[in-house]
Amino acid sequence: MRALLEGETCLARSDQFSPLFPNLHHPLLFSKEHDPALSDADAAAFYFADQATQNEAVASALTATAAPALAAAIPSLAAASPFHLQGAAGAALLTAAGTQAAAKGRSTDPAALNEVDTALAILRLPAVASDLLVCVCTATAVGAASAVAGVVAGGAGRTGAVAGVSAGVLAGVLASLQIVDWGLFAGSGGE
């Protein structure tokens, strides 16, 4: 995500490529103000479309949404966890997956467009008036004029990454996610 939305806090961000997975961006974590008017049923599609807008994607396709069991996906938020007692009451986990066609560096050149496999998790935390977004994006094809054509393994063209790879990485990120300071969130009373 290039631009931060109003009411959004970037908790972790990296524009660097992973040395182990040259086509993979590091996960991005954002905290947004929880909107109780946005239903859980609509949140995954809403945030996926919002991310595509922020990335100035010229095209995007949402291919899957789900509501995985919170305790199984994020063990640190299971009811028996000490972290659960502080802010996870009423939490819901949603996921969205799809593709985007976007250029890194805000290029307007059509030859700079990259195909990007995108996986997004939305951890809705109404007890602390926040939604935590975790995003993993993987280039599956790089445009000839892309700002990353010289950085990504193989240069322009297909990267070797397959559609859906971001969802697997996202699952690993969620499994290791721990919220150790609920004061970071808008409604925690820790401001």
KEPA-874077 format. One record per residue (C-alpha): residue number from 0; y, z, x. Coordinates in steps of 0.25 Angstrom, whole numbers, plus 5000, padded with zeros to 4 digits. Each point is the difference from the previous one (the first is absolute). Layout:
N
REC  pos    yy    zz    xx
REC  NUM     Y     Z     X
...
END
This chain:
191
REC  pos    yy    zz    xx
REC    0  5000  5000  5000
REC    1  5013  4996  5006
REC    2  5010  5006  4991
REC    3  5000  5015  4995
REC    4  5003  5001  4985
REC    5  5010  5010  4995
REC    6  4993  5013  4998
REC    7  4989  4996  5010
REC    8  4997  5007  5013
REC    9  4992  4994  5012
REC   10  4991  5010  5005
REC   11  4993  4992  5011
REC   12  5003  4985  5004
REC   13  4996  4991  5011
REC   14  5003  4985  5002
REC   15  4991  5000  5012
REC   16  4986  4993  4999
REC   17  4988  5009  5003
REC   18  4993  4996  5014
REC   19  4987  5002  4993
REC   20  5003  4991  4988
REC   21  5011  4990  5005
REC   22  5002  4995  4986
REC   23  5001  5013  4993
REC   24  5013  5008  4998
REC   25  4999  5015  5001
REC   26  5000  5007  4986
REC   27  5013  5002  4994
REC   28  5003  5013  4992
REC   29  5011  5002  4990
REC   30  5004  5011  4991
REC   31  5007  4995  4987
REC   32  5006  5009  4989
REC   33  4989  5001  4989
REC   34  5004  4993  4987
REC   35  4993  5007  4988
REC   36  5003  4988  4992
REC   37  4992  4991  5009
REC   38  4986  5002  4995
REC   39  4988  5001  5009
REC   40  4994  4988  4993
REC   41  5012  4991  5004
REC   42  5004  5007  5014
REC   43  4990  4992  5009
REC   44  5005  4986  4995
REC   45  5015  5005  5000
REC   46  4999  5005  5014
REC   47  4993  4988  5005
REC   48  5010  4990  4994
REC   49  5011  5010  5005
REC   50  4995  4999  5014
REC   51  4999  4984  4999
REC   52  5015  5000  4996
REC   53  5004  5009  5012
REC   54  4992  4991  5009
REC   55  5007  4988  4995
REC   56  4987  4994  4997
REC   57  5001  4986  4994
REC   58  4987  5002  4993
REC   59  4990  5011  4998
REC   60  4987  5002  4992
REC   61  4995  5014  4995
REC   62  4985  4998  5001
REC   63  4995  5014  4997
REC   64  5004  5014  4995
REC   65  4992  5013  4999
REC   66  5001  5014  4998
REC   67  4990  5007  5010
REC   68  4996  5014  4999
REC   69  5011  5008  5008
REC   70  4991  5010  5006
REC   71  4990  4990  5005
REC   72  5011  4991  5006
REC   73  5009  5011  5005
REC   74  4991  5012  5004
REC   75  5012  5008  5004
REC   76  5005  5000  4986
REC   77  4987  5005  4993
REC   78  5001  5012  4992
REC   79  4994  5009  5010
REC   80  5010  4996  5011
REC   81  5012  5009  5003
REC   82  5009  4988  4999
REC   83  4996  4997  4986
REC   84  5006  5014  4995
REC   85  5014  4996  5005
REC   86  5003  4987  4994
REC   87  4988  4991  4995
REC   88  4999  5006  4986
REC   89  5000  4988  4991
REC   90  4999  4990  5011
REC   91  4994  4986  4998
REC   92  4996  4990  5010
REC   93  5002  4985  4997
REC   94  4997  4988  5008
REC   95  5004  4985  5000
REC   96  4996  4989  5009
REC   97  5004  4986  5001
REC   98  5008  4989  5008
REC   99  5014  4997  5004
REC  100  5006  4988  5007
REC  101  5012  5006  5008
REC  102  5007  4997  5013
REC  103  5002  5011  5010
REC  104  5015  5002  5004
REC  105  5005  4994  4987
REC  106  4999  4986  5004
REC  107  5003  4990  4990
REC  108  4992  4989  5007
REC  109  4988  4996  4991
REC  110  4992  4998  5013
REC  111  5002  5015  5003
REC  112  4992  5005  4988
REC  113  4988  5008  5003
REC  114  4988  5003  4991
REC  115  4999  5015  4999
REC  116  4989  5008  4994
REC  117  5006  5012  4994
REC  118  4994  5013  4996
REC  119  5008  5011  4993
REC  120  4997  5014  4996
REC  121  5009  5008  4991
REC  122  4998  5015  5000
REC  123  5007  5005  4988
REC  124  5005  5015  5002
REC  125  5007  5004  4987
REC  126  5000  5015  5005
REC  127  5010  4996  5011
REC  128  5007  4989  4993
REC  129  4995  4990  5010
REC  130  4991  4988  5001
REC  131  4994  4997  5014
REC  132  4997  4986  5003
REC  133  4991  4996  5012
REC  134  5000  4985  5003
REC  135  4992  4992  5010
REC  136  5003  4985  5002
REC  137  4991  4990  5008
REC  138  5004  4986  5004
REC  139  4989  4991  4996
REC  140  5008  4987  5004
REC  141  5013  4999  5008
REC  142  5010  4989  4998
REC  143  5003  4991  5012
REC  144  5015  5005  5000
REC  145  4996  5014  4997
REC  146  5007  5011  5009
REC  147  4986  5005  5003
REC  148  4993  4987  5003
REC  149  5001  5003  5015
REC  150  4995  5015  4998
REC  151  4989  4999  4991
REC  152  4986  4996  5006
REC  153  4998  4986  4999
REC  154  5015  4996  4997
REC  155  5003  4992  4988
REC  156  4989  4997  4990
REC  157  4988  5008  4995
REC  158  5000  5014  5006
REC  159  4985  5003  4998
REC  160  5004  5011  4991
REC  161  4993  4999  4986
REC  162  5006  5003  4987
REC  163  4997  5014  4996
REC  164  5000  5006  5014
REC  165  5013  5008  4997
REC  166  4992  5007  4989
REC  167  4990  5005  5009
REC  168  5010  5005  5010
REC  169  5008  5007  4989
REC  170  4987  5007  4996
REC  171  4999  5006  5014
REC  172  5015  5004  5000
REC  173  4999  5007  4986
REC  174  4987  5007  5005
REC  175  5008  5006  5011
REC  176  5013  5003  4993
REC  177  5005  5014  5000
REC  178  5013  5006  4994
REC  179  5003  5012  5008
REC  180  5014  5002  4996
REC  181  5003  4998  4985
REC  182  5015  5003  5003
REC  183  5001  4985  5004
REC  184  5000  4996  4985
REC  185  5012  4999  4991
REC  186  4995  5010  4989
REC  187  4993  5010  5010
REC  188  5012  5010  5000
REC  189  4999  4999  5015
REC  190  5013  4993  5002
END
